[in-house]
């Protein structure tokens, strides 16, 4: 399974291509919003989400049949940014389960900025 192509198809909201990655009994969990999807429901949630999207896979780890990806996702207008951490189980070259956690990118809370602790991971990176 080409995990980078999978994410490319997700970001392009290519419903036909996305469906081909999944086993018929696969499921997707978005833990941050407590949602459980079938593949067809996931395709609706992903492909009918407003706007056009871009992104980049920043990290991939593979442990046996599990891919762990960290992907930065943002609208083409650059107005916001998110990171998705995904645990993608693949059996016989098909995704059987996805457990995903989404976070908004932003600045550190004011109380930490006031204390002067921590620093940017990547200086000057557009958020």
Protein Blocks (a to p, Z undefined) as FASTA:
>chain_A
ZZklmmmmmmnopaklmmmmpcfkbccddfknopacdfklmmmmmmmpgcjdddddfbdc
dehjaccdddddddfklpaccddddddddeehiafbdcddddddddddfklmmnopajdf
bghiaZZ
